[in-house]
Amino acid sequence: MTRPNVADVKRVASLGGGPIGAGWAAHFLARGYDVTGYLHAMNEEAMYRKIIDTAWVSLTALGLAPGASLGRLRLTDKLEDAVGDAEFVQESAPERLELKQKLYEKLGALVPADVVIASSTSGLMMTDIQALCPTPERTVIGHPFNPPYLLPLVEIIGGRKTTPAAVGWARDFYAHAGKAPLVMKKEIPGFVATRLQEAVWREALHMVANGEATPEDIDIALMNGPAPRLAIQGQCMAFHVACGEGGMATNLDQFGPALKLPWTRLEAPELTKELRDRMVDGCNEMAMGRHFEDMAAERDRAIVGVLKAVRAARAGG
């Protein structure tokens, strides 16, 4: 089977009417693709376009590709119309295995045979998703981080029936489309970045549950401690560089014994109503009555600033 050269792809289908599906559509539009968005029902269009419009402000600030235009978006609630002429499919349906299995059973027959189908799932495994698909060899995970129109990471892994060629093509396509692809070594629930994020999240829940910190304390600690550094260096390289010439060896030799100290409680705490309310109340206090859309816009402006600063630093500017 001959797939199109990644540089020749012009038409992308983004399936799903939520923030991830619309966010992917915004990203591909900003990169100059023709995008067909598939909605479960056309009454989702207003919210979908609102997400696109919000994303477009930040994408314009970052710089649009030649030919990028909101006019290149087409919406439909007919699956066959969405994927019939697609050269790449990004699926962002709800996180329900049975739903995805039935969807892939249809996609396997509707999507042109040489086209890769990628799932945005944040925790399901492709081996399970592709179980009913008649053409599972071209199905992969393409898991983004939210918002997908700003954060570069895409985690890629195939299922048991996926061919290595499909995984390689997806990696090359995402890179060409302006993403930072990470091809995983093996299938694991939650992939890489989500599992790391969940470790921080579990620790945060324990501290709130035990009255050791508030949600605001935790976010202050992260934003003013690890976060700025992690934008430049990942956890491993940050520790490697922090220990001078000895690097990671010094880090492990000097601080390794501390790993046995009871600092972490990685088993998930019981999500009681009290803990749930503490988290909700703490976040509402930080929000101070601001609307979600205003907070999302504020977040996006800040991320744009971080991305611009990282670009300038890496370029020596």
C-alpha positions in Angstrom: 0.0 0.0 0.0 1.3 3.4 -0.9 0.4 6.3 1.4 0.7 9.9 0.3 3.9 11.8 1.0 3.2 13.7 4.3 4.1 16.9 2.5 1.4 16.3 -0.1 -1.5 15.9 2.4 -4.1 18.7 1.9 -7.3 17.4 3.4 -7.8 16.4 7.0 -10.9 15.1 8.8 -11.3 16.0 12.5 -14.0 13.8 14.2 -15.7 15.1 17.4 -17.5 18.3 18.4 -15.8 18.9 21.8 -12.7 21.0 22.7 -10.3 18.3 21.5 -11.9 17.7 18.1 -12.4 21.5 17.5 -9.0 22.2 18.9 -7.4 19.8 16.4 -9.4 21.4 13.6 -8.1 24.8 14.6 -4.5 23.5 14.6 -4.8 22.0 11.1 -6.5 25.1 9.7 -3.7 27.2 11.1 -1.2 25.0 9.3 -3.0 25.6 6.0 -5.0 22.4 5.6 -8.6 22.0 4.3 -10.4 20.6 7.3 -13.7 18.8 7.5 -15.1 18.6 11.0 -17.6 15.8 11.9 -20.2 16.7 14.5 -22.6 14.2 16.1 -25.4 16.8 15.4 -25.3 20.1 13.8 -26.7 21.8 16.9 -23.1 21.5 18.2 -21.9 24.0 15.5 -22.2 27.2 17.5 -20.0 25.9 20.4 -17.6 24.3 17.9 -17.0 27.6 16.1 -16.6 29.4 19.4 -13.7 27.1 20.3 -12.2 27.7 16.8 -12.5 31.5 17.1 -10.9 31.4 20.6 -8.1 29.3 19.3 -7.6 31.5 16.2 -6.5 34.5 18.3 -3.6 32.6 19.8 -2.7 30.8 16.5 -2.6 34.1 14.7 -0.3 35.5 17.4 2.0 32.5 16.9 1.9 32.9 13.1 -0.2 31.2 10.5 1.0 29.1 7.6 0.6 30.4 4.1 -2.9 29.9 2.9 -4.3 29.3 6.4 -7.9 30.4 6.6 -11.0 29.8 8.7 -12.8 29.6 5.4 -11.2 26.2 4.8 -13.3 24.6 7.5 -16.4 22.5 6.5 -18.7 21.0 9.0 -21.0 18.0 8.6 -22.9 15.5 10.7 -22.6 12.8 8.1 -19.6 10.5 8.8 -19.2 9.3 5.2 -19.0 12.9 4.0 -16.4 13.8 6.6 -14.0 11.1 5.8 -14.7 10.2 2.1 -11.9 12.3 0.6 -9.7 12.7 3.7 -6.0 12.1 3.5 -5.6 11.9 7.3 -8.3 11.3 10.0 -8.0 12.5 13.6 -10.7 10.9 15.8 -11.7 12.6 19.1 -14.9 10.9 20.0 -16.0 10.5 23.7 -13.8 8.2 25.9 -16.1 5.2 25.8 -14.5 2.0 24.5 -17.7 0.5 23.0 -18.5 3.7 21.2 -15.0 3.9 19.7 -15.0 0.3 18.7 -18.3 0.7 16.8 -17.0 4.0 15.2 -13.8 2.3 14.0 -15.9 -0.6 12.6 -17.5 2.1 10.4 -14.3 4.1 9.7 -12.4 1.0 8.6 -14.8 0.7 5.7 -15.5 4.4 5.0 -12.0 5.9 5.1 -9.9 5.4 1.9 -7.6 2.4 2.3 -4.3 4.3 2.2 -5.3 6.8 4.9 -4.1 6.6 8.5 -6.7 7.0 11.3 -5.5 8.4 14.6 -7.3 8.5 17.9 -7.0 11.3 20.5 -7.9 9.0 23.3 -6.2 9.9 26.6 -6.2 6.4 28.1 -7.7 3.7 26.0 -5.4 1.4 24.1 -5.5 1.0 20.3 -5.5 -2.8 20.5 -8.9 -2.5 22.2 -10.2 0.3 20.0 -9.3 -1.5 16.7 -11.0 -4.8 17.7 -13.9 -4.5 15.3 -12.1 -2.4 12.6 -11.9 -4.2 9.3 -8.6 -2.4 8.5 -6.9 -2.1 11.8 -3.4 -2.1 10.3 -3.6 1.7 9.7 -5.1 2.8 13.1 -2.8 4.5 15.7 -3.1 6.5 18.9 -2.3 10.2 18.3 -2.8 11.6 21.8 -2.5 15.4 22.1 -2.2 17.6 25.2 -5.0 20.1 25.8 -5.3 22.6 24.1 -4.2 20.7 21.0 -3.9 23.9 18.9 -1.1 25.2 21.2 0.7 22.3 23.0 3.0 20.5 20.6 3.1 17.0 22.1 1.5 14.1 20.3 2.0 10.6 21.8 1.9 7.9 19.1 1.5 4.1 19.5 -0.1 1.4 17.4 -2.2 -1.6 18.5 -1.5 -5.2 18.1 -2.7 -5.2 14.5 -1.1 -1.9 13.5 1.7 -2.0 11.1 5.0 -0.2 11.9 4.7 1.7 8.6 1.4 3.3 9.8 3.1 4.4 13.1 6.1 5.8 11.1 3.8 7.7 8.7 1.8 9.2 11.6 5.1 10.4 13.2 6.3 12.0 10.0 2.9 13.6 9.3 2.6 15.1 12.8 6.1 16.5 12.6 5.4 18.0 9.2 2.1 19.5 10.7 4.0 21.3 13.4 3.7 18.9 16.3 6.3 17.3 18.5 5.6 13.5 18.1 6.7 11.0 20.7 6.6 7.4 19.5 6.1 5.1 22.5 8.0 1.9 23.0 5.0 -0.1 24.0 1.3 0.1 24.7 0.5 1.2 28.2 -2.7 2.8 29.6 -2.3 6.6 29.9 0.8 6.8 27.7 3.7 8.8 29.0 2.8 12.4 29.7 -0.6 11.7 31.2 0.9 9.2 33.6 3.4 11.7 34.7 0.7 14.3 35.1 -1.4 11.9 37.1 1.4 11.3 39.5 1.5 15.0 40.4 -2.3 15.0 40.5 -2.4 12.2 43.0 0.1 13.9 45.3 -1.9 17.1 45.1 -5.1 15.3 46.1 -3.3 13.7 49.1 -2.1 17.0 50.3 -5.5 18.6 50.0 -7.2 15.6 51.6 -4.8 15.7 54.6 -5.1 19.5 55.1 -1.4 20.0 54.1 -2.0 22.4 51.3 -4.8 24.1 49.4 -5.4 23.9 45.7 -4.0 27.5 45.5 -0.8 26.4 47.5 -0.2 23.6 45.1 -0.6 25.7 42.0 1.6 28.5 43.4 4.3 25.9 44.1 4.1 24.4 40.6 3.9 27.6 38.6 6.8 29.3 40.5 8.9 26.2 41.0 9.1 23.3 38.5 6.9 24.7 35.7 9.2 27.4 34.2 12.1 25.0 34.2 10.1 22.2 32.7 9.2 24.5 29.8 12.9 24.4 28.9 14.1 21.1 30.3 12.3 17.9 31.1 12.5 16.3 34.6 15.4 14.0 33.7 17.6 16.7 32.1 16.7 19.2 34.8 18.2 16.9 37.4 21.1 16.0 35.2 22.1 19.7 34.7 21.4 20.6 38.3 24.2 18.4 39.6 27.0 20.0 37.6 29.7 18.0 36.0 28.7 14.8 37.7 25.2 15.0 36.1 22.7 12.3 36.7 25.2 10.0 38.3 25.9 12.6 41.1 22.1 13.1 41.4 21.4 9.4 41.9 24.4 8.7 44.1 23.8 11.7 46.4 20.0 11.9 46.5 19.1 8.3 45.6 18.6 7.2 49.3 16.0 10.0 49.6 13.8 8.0 47.3 13.1 5.7 50.2 11.8 8.5 52.4 8.0 8.6 52.7 7.6 11.7 50.5 5.2 10.2 48.0 1.8 8.5 48.4 1.2 7.5 44.8 -1.8 5.3 45.5 -4.8 7.2 44.7 -6.7 8.6 47.7 -10.3 7.9 48.4 -12.2 10.6 46.5 -14.6 11.4 49.3 -17.2 14.1 49.1 -15.1 16.2 51.5 -12.0 15.9 49.2 -14.1 16.6 46.2 -15.6 19.7 47.8 -12.2 21.0 48.9 -10.9 20.7 45.4 -13.9 22.3 43.8 -14.1 25.1 46.4 -10.4 25.8 46.2 -10.5 26.1 42.4 -13.6 28.3 42.5 -11.9 30.6 45.0 -9.0 30.9 42.6 -11.3 31.6 39.6 -12.9 34.5 41.5 -16.1 34.3 39.5 -14.4 34.5 36.1 -16.1 32.7 33.2 -14.5 29.6 31.7 -14.0 31.3 28.3 -12.2 34.3 29.9 -9.9 31.9 31.8 -9.2 29.8 28.7 -8.3 33.0 26.8 -6.0 34.1 29.6 -4.4 30.7 29.7 -3.8 30.7 26.0 -2.2 34.2 26.0 0.1 33.1 28.7 1.1 29.9 26.8 1.7 31.9 23.7 4.1 34.0 25.7 5.9 31.0 27.0 6.2 29.4 23.6 7.5 32.6 22.1 10.1 32.9 24.9 11.2 29.3 24.5 11.6 29.8 20.7 13.7 32.9 21.3 15.8 31.2 23.9 16.5 28.2 21.7 17.4 30.4 18.8 19.8 32.4 20.9 17.7 35.5 20.8 
